[in-house]
Amino acid sequence: MNKPLLLSLAAATILTSSLNAESMYERIQSMELKMMQMQEELTTLKAKDAHEAEEEEEEVTSQEESDDEDEADSDTDEEAQDEDESGDDEDEDEDDEESVEDRLADLEESVTDLNKATNGSHLKFGIDYRFALDNIQYKMADGSEQGNDAFMTNRLWINMNWKATDNLSFSGQLAYNKAFGQRSDANSNSANPGYNFENFDWIANENAYDDIIRIRSAYFLYRNDTFLGTEIPWTFSIGRRPSTNGHLINLRDDDGAASPMGHTINVEFDGISSKFSLEDAVGVEGMYMKFCAGRGMSNAAHKFTATPYASDIVANPDIDLVGLIFVPYDNGQYAIATQYYFAGNLIDQQFSSLGVPQDAFDTVGGLHSFTANISANGIGDEWSDYLDDTFFFLSGAMSQTDPKDRGAQTGMLGSANSEIGYSVWAGVQMPSIFTEDGRWGLEYNKGSKYWRSITYAEDTNIGSKIATRGDAYEVYFTEPLIEDILTLQVRATYIDYKYTGSNGFFGNTTGNAQEITSTMPNGKFYVDTAQDIRFYLRYRY
């Protein structure tokens, strides 16, 4: 058997031409390609040997049954000679296989050594860079207007992943998000109430700050196929959780979905989660349950005090959140999903008796939240290629406040009583009519007077559209320029507020739900409508 030129020259090619590659990346890519080709050749050799052996065995059996003793005696010498010749071929094939296997083993060892030398044996990195240009316009309650015709931002995500074992892995993400140049109001003082909110930890990497790279997420994930002796696959994770761009809100952002449902929560937080897949145990496709718990603010004294990090009786207590995600059905096309959480010791900005905003916060109470949604990843049963590639969803949510103190001067969202708010959200994402991989989408959501979500990290510069007490409309077009590496998007978001406080906190000051009218006091401080038209270019690899 003749050796393919690829196999006979593989080692020399790798060790010479690869050394002249323009980059270490190209060298690794070249070596991995050669490995794949050699593995294919080795598989072909083994398959051919097996086929030839099977044919030879059938031929010998047929010959033995049809020949008489004399012919068999006569053929014995010939067969012996053939066997000797065949044996020589088999020996050559075996040598070929052994030679290929040896070269393949040497190549795999070389790639391993190269990866180690270039940190390939540690974290695997990925880059996600986005340039965005936003045209932002506001109309205030008194009829005046504000805006920014060209607000430009750079956003960089550096993704880190490493799978140490089959059961244990690590994921992390560094983030940088800032406006072009220096922001003119970067040194605003506390007289501007929005300044304190902007620096709050929940949105550290979702808004355009300075040129500091921050940790957006960092956590380990443990997974196993059994739980306490039962055939229930489960996971456990702890760290800075990937809790932004969750289910449904991720569609317009062209991202994979994080675990929370974006209708009611979209903030960064530190915590734990544990997921249990119930599909096999219960016999329902896609069924799973996930428990989550996190801390949004720790009550702890400063380092340089008499009792470092002790609980501070003057400060606000810990803000904690516990939640449950339950997906009763998901067959890949149709899905039903639910989520409940309770957040305790929520806050609002503290004002003096003269109405001056302070640096401190007041603890105002807790919040119950529930959402349920249905989605169709492909509409109908092969009605058309277009509908097969169309995604539709409908989501409903409610929130209920639990004020710490119920009285005329306290309460939450401008009410001394516990109040229930509602929101509905619908959307459809369709294939582009211009490109094969492009996506177009339409979304609408509406919130009632006392509706409250915790979605401050939503990627919308005019504020969270999901938090709207009123009506919000959105249309977007995402198109690939170079495969899925370089993409562009045009997105238009329009919000018509009916009540104030949509993007505030939870008390009676910034979260106060007051009807917006043209005659309301201080109308120049309250946004009636907001519009954001965004264009971006995004590079991911």
C-alpha positions in Angstrom: 0.0 0.0 0.0 1.3 3.4 -1.0 1.5 6.1 1.7 -0.4 9.3 1.0 1.9 12.2 0.5 0.1 14.0 3.4 1.1 11.3 5.8 4.7 10.9 4.6 5.4 14.6 4.8 3.1 15.7 7.7 5.7 15.9 10.4 8.1 17.8 8.3 5.4 20.2 7.1 4.2 21.0 10.6 7.7 21.5 12.0 8.9 23.7 9.2 6.1 25.7 7.5 4.2 26.2 10.7 7.3 27.9 12.2 7.0 30.5 9.5 3.3 31.3 10.3 2.6 35.0 10.8 1.4 34.4 14.4 1.3 31.8 17.1 -2.5 31.5 16.5 -1.9 30.5 12.9 0.7 28.0 14.0 -1.6 26.3 16.4 -4.4 26.4 13.8 -2.1 24.8 11.3 -1.1 22.0 13.6 -4.6 21.2 14.7 -5.6 21.0 11.0 -2.9 18.6 10.3 -3.9 16.5 13.3 -7.5 16.3 12.0 -6.3 15.3 8.5 -4.0 12.6 10.0 -6.8 11.3 12.2 -9.0 11.0 9.1 -6.3 9.1 7.2 -5.7 6.8 10.1 -9.5 6.1 10.3 -9.5 5.4 6.6 -6.6 3.0 6.9 -8.2 1.0 9.7 -11.5 0.9 7.9 -9.9 -0.4 4.7 -7.9 -3.1 6.6 -11.1 -4.3 8.3 -12.9 -4.4 4.9 -10.1 -6.3 3.2 -9.9 -8.8 6.0 -13.6 -9.4 5.8 -13.5 -10.0 2.0 -10.5 -12.3 2.4 -12.3 -14.4 5.0 -15.4 -14.8 2.8 -13.2 -15.7 -0.2 -11.4 -18.4 1.8 -14.7 -19.9 3.1 -16.2 -20.1 -0.3 -13.0 -21.7 -1.7 -13.0 -24.4 1.0 -16.6 -25.3 0.3 -16.3 -25.6 -3.5 -12.9 -27.3 -4.0 -12.3 -31.1 -3.8 -9.4 -32.6 -1.8 -7.1 -32.7 -4.8 -7.7 -29.1 -5.8 -7.5 -28.1 -2.2 -4.1 -29.9 -2.0 -3.1 -28.1 -5.2 -4.3 -24.8 -4.1 -2.6 -25.1 -0.7 0.8 -24.1 -2.0 -0.7 -21.3 -4.0 -2.7 -20.1 -1.0 0.3 -20.3 1.1 2.2 -18.2 -1.3 -0.7 -15.8 -1.5 -0.9 -15.7 2.3 2.8 -14.9 2.4 2.3 -12.1 -0.1 -0.8 -11.0 1.7 1.0 -11.1 5.0 3.7 -8.9 3.5 0.9 -6.4 2.5 -0.7 -6.6 6.0 2.7 -6.0 7.6 3.1 -3.0 5.4 -0.4 -1.7 6.3 0.3 -2.3 9.9 3.6 -0.4 9.6 1.7 2.4 7.9 -0.8 2.5 10.7 1.8 2.4 13.4 3.8 5.1 11.6 0.7 7.3 11.3 -0.2 6.7 15.0 3.3 7.5 16.1 3.4 10.7 14.1 -0.1 11.6 15.4 1.0 11.0 19.0 4.1 13.2 18.5 1.9 15.9 16.9 -0.6 15.8 19.8 2.3 16.1 22.2 3.7 19.1 20.3 0.3 20.9 20.3 0.0 20.2 24.1 3.5 21.6 24.7 2.7 24.6 22.5 -0.6 25.3 24.3 1.2 25.2 27.7 3.9 27.5 26.5 1.2 30.0 25.3 -1.1 29.7 28.4 -3.4 27.4 26.4 -3.4 25.1 29.4 -5.1 27.8 31.4 -7.9 30.2 30.7 -9.5 30.3 27.2 -10.1 33.9 26.2 -12.7 35.5 23.9 -13.2 39.1 22.7 -16.5 41.0 22.3 -16.1 44.6 21.3 -18.9 47.0 20.4 -18.9 50.6 19.1 -22.4 52.2 19.4 -23.8 55.5 18.3 -27.0 56.6 20.0 -29.4 59.4 19.1 -31.2 60.2 22.3 -34.2 62.5 22.6 -36.4 63.4 25.6 -39.6 65.3 25.9 -40.3 66.5 29.4 -43.7 66.9 31.1 -43.7 70.6 30.6 -43.1 70.3 26.9 -39.4 71.2 27.0 -36.9 68.9 25.2 -33.5 67.5 26.0 -31.3 65.0 24.2 -28.0 64.0 22.6 -27.7 63.8 18.9 -24.6 61.6 18.9 -23.7 59.8 22.1 -20.8 57.4 21.2 -19.6 54.5 23.4 -17.0 51.7 23.4 -17.9 48.5 25.1 -15.4 45.6 25.6 -16.1 42.2 27.1 -13.1 39.8 27.7 -14.5 36.3 28.2 -12.6 33.7 30.2 -13.4 30.0 30.4 -11.7 26.9 31.6 -13.0 23.4 32.1 -10.7 21.7 34.7 -12.6 18.4 34.8 -15.7 16.9 33.3 -17.6 18.1 36.4 -15.9 21.4 37.2 -15.5 24.6 35.2 -14.9 28.3 35.6 -16.3 31.2 33.7 -15.6 34.9 34.0 -15.9 38.2 32.1 -14.0 41.4 32.3 -15.9 44.5 31.1 -15.1 48.0 30.0 -17.9 50.5 29.0 -17.3 54.2 28.5 -18.3 57.2 26.4 -15.9 58.6 23.9 -13.4 60.9 25.6 -14.2 62.4 29.0 -17.8 62.9 30.1 -18.5 66.5 30.9 -20.5 65.7 34.1 -18.2 63.0 35.5 -17.4 65.2 38.5 -21.0 66.0 39.4 -21.7 66.3 43.1 -24.4 64.7 45.3 -26.8 67.5 44.5 -27.6 65.6 41.4 -29.6 62.6 42.6 -28.9 60.5 39.5 -25.2 60.6 40.2 -25.4 58.4 43.2 -27.6 55.9 41.5 -25.3 55.6 38.5 -22.3 54.5 40.6 -24.4 51.8 42.3 -22.9 48.3 42.0 -25.9 46.8 40.2 -25.1 48.5 37.0 -21.3 48.8 37.2 -20.7 47.3 33.7 -23.9 48.2 31.9 -23.4 52.0 31.7 -20.7 54.2 30.2 -18.4 55.1 33.1 -14.6 55.5 33.0 -11.8 53.6 31.4 -11.5 51.0 34.3 -11.9 47.3 33.5 -14.2 45.7 36.0 -15.3 42.2 36.8 -18.7 41.6 35.3 -18.9 37.9 36.2 -16.7 35.3 37.9 -17.9 32.0 39.1 -17.3 28.3 39.1 -19.8 25.6 38.0 -20.0 22.1 39.3 -22.2 19.6 37.5 -23.1 15.9 38.0 -25.5 13.4 36.4 -26.8 12.1 39.8 -28.1 13.8 42.9 -28.0 11.9 46.2 -28.3 8.6 44.4 -31.1 9.6 42.1 -30.8 9.9 38.3 -31.3 13.7 38.4 -28.6 15.8 36.7 -27.8 18.9 38.8 -25.4 21.9 39.0 -24.1 24.2 41.7 -22.5 27.6 41.2 -21.3 30.4 43.3 -19.7 33.8 42.5 -20.4 37.0 40.6 -23.4 35.7 38.6 -24.1 36.2 34.9 -27.5 37.7 35.7 -27.9 40.3 33.0 -29.3 39.8 29.5 -31.6 37.0 30.7 -34.3 35.1 28.9 -36.2 37.0 26.2 -34.4 40.3 26.7 -31.3 38.7 25.2 -33.0 38.4 21.8 -32.7 42.0 20.8 -29.2 42.1 22.3 -28.1 39.2 20.0 -26.7 37.3 23.0 -27.1 34.0 24.6 -29.6 34.1 27.5 -28.4 34.2 31.1 -30.6 32.3 33.5 -32.9 35.0 35.0 -36.0 36.0 33.1 -35.4 39.6 31.8 -39.0 40.7 32.5 -38.5 41.0 36.2 -34.7 41.0 36.9 -31.7 42.3 35.0 -28.9 43.3 37.4 -25.4 42.2 38.3 -25.3 40.4 41.7 -23.2 38.0 43.8 -24.8 34.8 44.8 -25.3 31.1 44.4 -27.5 28.9 42.2 -28.4 25.3 41.8 -30.3 23.7 38.9 -32.0 20.3 38.8 -33.0 18.7 35.5 -36.3 16.8 36.0 -36.9 15.7 32.4 -36.0 12.0 32.9 -37.3 11.7 36.4 -40.7 13.1 35.6 -40.9 12.3 32.0 -41.7 15.8 30.7 -39.5 17.3 28.1 -37.2 20.1 29.2 -38.5 20.3 32.8 -36.1 21.8 35.3 -36.0 23.8 38.6 -33.4 26.3 39.6 -32.9 27.9 43.0 -31.1 31.2 43.3 -30.0 33.4 46.1 -27.9 36.6 46.1 -26.8 39.6 48.0 -27.2 43.1 46.5 -25.6 45.0 49.3 -23.6 44.0 52.4 -24.0 45.7 55.7 -20.4 45.9 56.9 -18.3 48.7 58.4 -15.2 50.1 56.7 -11.8 48.4 56.9 -10.2 51.1 59.1 -12.6 51.1 62.0 -12.3 49.6 65.5 -14.3 46.6 64.2 -13.5 46.1 60.5 -16.4 44.7 58.5 -18.7 44.2 61.5 -22.4 44.9 60.9 -23.0 48.6 61.1 -26.2 49.4 63.1 -26.4 52.8 61.5 -26.1 51.6 57.9 -28.8 49.9 55.9 -29.2 46.1 56.4 -28.2 43.5 53.9 -30.2 43.5 50.7 -30.8 39.9 49.9 -32.8 38.1 47.1 -34.0 34.5 46.9 -35.7 33.1 43.9 -37.0 30.0 42.1 -37.1 29.4 38.3 -39.4 26.6 37.2 -39.7 25.5 33.6 -42.5 22.9 33.3 -42.0 22.2 29.6 -39.5 22.9 26.9 -39.3 20.7 23.8 -37.0 23.0 21.9 -39.8 24.6 19.9 -42.5 25.4 22.5 -41.6 26.4 26.1 -43.3 27.5 29.3 -41.3 29.2 32.0 -42.0 30.8 35.4 -39.9 32.7 37.9 -40.6 34.0 41.5 -38.3 36.0 43.8 -38.4 38.1 46.9 -36.0 40.9 47.5 -35.7 42.3 51.1 -34.5 45.5 52.6 -34.8 47.5 49.4 -33.8 51.2 49.4 -34.4 54.7 48.1 -32.3 57.8 48.2 -32.5 59.7 51.5 -33.6 63.4 51.4 -33.3 66.0 54.1 -36.3 67.8 55.6 -35.7 70.5 53.1 -35.9 68.1 50.2 -32.1 68.1 49.5 -30.8 64.7 48.2 -28.3 63.0 50.5 -25.5 60.4 50.0 -27.3 57.9 52.3 -30.1 55.5 51.5 -33.3 54.7 53.4 -34.5 51.1 53.8 -38.1 51.0 52.6 -39.2 47.4 52.4 -39.3 44.3 50.3 -40.7 43.2 46.9 -42.4 40.0 45.7 -42.1 39.4 41.9 -43.6 36.7 39.6 -43.4 36.2 35.9 -44.6 33.5 33.4 -44.0 33.3 29.7 -44.7 31.1 26.7 -42.5 31.0 23.6 -42.4 29.4 20.2 -39.0 28.9 18.5 -40.6 28.2 15.2 -44.3 28.9 14.6 -46.4 26.0 13.4 -45.4 22.6 11.9 -43.5 23.3 8.7 -46.1 25.8 7.5 -43.4 27.7 5.8 -39.6 28.2 6.0 -40.1 31.7 7.2 -42.3 30.7 10.1 -40.1 27.8 11.0 -37.3 30.3 11.7 -39.5 32.8 13.5 -39.4 33.2 17.3 -42.5 34.5 19.2 -43.0 35.1 22.9 -45.6 36.5 25.3 -44.8 37.3 29.0 -46.8 38.5 31.9 -45.5 39.7 35.3 -46.6 41.2 38.6 -44.9 42.8 41.5 -46.2 43.4 45.0 -44.5 45.8 47.5 -44.1 45.0 51.2 -43.4 48.3 52.9 -41.3 48.3 56.0 -43.5 50.8 57.7 -47.0 51.6 56.6 -48.0 55.2 57.3 -48.6 58.6 55.8 -44.8 59.4 55.6 -43.5 56.0 54.7 -44.4 53.2 52.3 -43.1 52.3 48.8 -43.6 53.7 45.3 -45.6 56.7 46.6 -48.1 54.6 48.6 -48.3 53.8 52.3 -49.9 50.4 51.5 -48.8 47.3 49.8 -49.4 47.7 46.0 -49.6 45.3 43.1 -48.3 46.2 39.7 -48.6 44.5 36.4 -46.7 44.3 33.1 -47.2 42.5 29.8 -44.6 42.0 27.1 -44.8 40.5 23.6 -42.2 40.1 20.9 -41.4 38.4 17.6 -38.0 37.9 16.0 -38.0 37.0 12.3 -35.4 36.0 9.6 -34.0 38.9 7.6 -35.1 39.3 4.1 -31.7 40.4 3.0 -29.3 37.9 4.5 -29.5 34.3 5.6 -28.3 34.8 9.2 -29.8 38.3 9.9 -32.6 38.8 12.4 -35.3 41.4 12.7 -37.5 42.0 15.7 -40.5 43.8 17.1 -41.4 44.2 20.8 -44.0 45.9 22.9 -44.4 46.1 26.7 -46.8 47.9 29.0 -46.6 48.5 32.8 -49.2 49.7 35.3 -48.9 52.5 37.8 -47.3 50.4 40.6 -45.3 48.1 38.3 -41.7 47.6 39.5 -39.0 45.4 38.0 -35.4 45.2 39.0 -34.0 45.7 35.5 -31.5 48.6 35.9 -28.8 46.9 33.9 -30.9 46.6 30.8 -28.8 47.7 27.8 -30.9 50.7 26.9 -29.3 54.2 27.4 -32.6 56.0 28.0 -33.5 53.6 30.9 -35.0 50.2 31.2 -37.9 49.8 28.7 -39.2 46.8 30.7 -39.5 49.0 33.8 -41.8 51.4 32.0 -45.0 52.5 33.7 -46.7 53.2 30.4 -46.0 51.9 26.9 -42.7 51.0 25.2 -42.1 50.1 21.6 -39.0 48.7 19.9 -37.8 47.5 16.5 -34.4 46.2 15.6 -32.4 44.8 12.7 -29.3 42.7 13.3 -27.2 41.8 10.2 -23.9 39.9 9.7 -21.1 41.7 7.8 -18.4 39.0 8.1 -19.9 35.7 9.1 -20.9 35.9 12.8 -17.7 37.8 13.7 -18.6 41.3 12.6 -22.2 42.4 12.9 -24.2 45.6 12.8 -27.5 46.5 14.4 -29.9 49.4 14.1 -32.4 49.6 16.9 -35.1 52.1 17.8 -36.7 52.3 21.2 -39.6 54.6 22.1 -41.1 54.9 25.6 -44.3 56.8 26.5 -44.4 57.2 30.3 -47.7 57.5 32.1 -46.3 57.6 35.6 -43.1 58.9 37.2 -40.5 56.7 38.9 -40.1 54.0 36.3 -36.3 54.0 36.6 -36.1 55.1 40.2 -35.6 53.0 43.3 -38.3 51.6 45.7 -39.4 54.3 48.1 -41.6 57.4 47.9 -38.9 59.7 46.5 -37.3 58.4 43.3 -39.8 55.6 43.0 -42.9 57.7 43.5 -45.6 56.7 40.9 -47.2 60.0 40.1 -49.3 60.6 37.0 -47.5 62.6 34.3 -49.4 65.7 33.0 -48.4 68.9 31.4 -49.5 70.9 34.4 -47.8 68.8 37.1 -45.4 70.7 39.5 -41.7 70.7 38.4 -42.7 69.2 35.1 -39.3 70.0 33.6 -37.8 67.3 35.7 -40.1 64.5 34.6 -39.7 62.6 31.3 -42.9 62.3 29.3 -41.5 60.4 26.3 -38.0 59.1 25.5 -36.5 57.9 22.3 -33.2 56.1 21.5 -32.1 55.2 18.0 -28.9 53.1 18.2 -26.4 52.0 15.5 -23.6 49.6 16.5 -20.8 47.6 15.0 -19.8 44.5 17.0 -16.8 42.2 16.8 -16.9 38.8 18.5 -14.3 36.1 18.4 
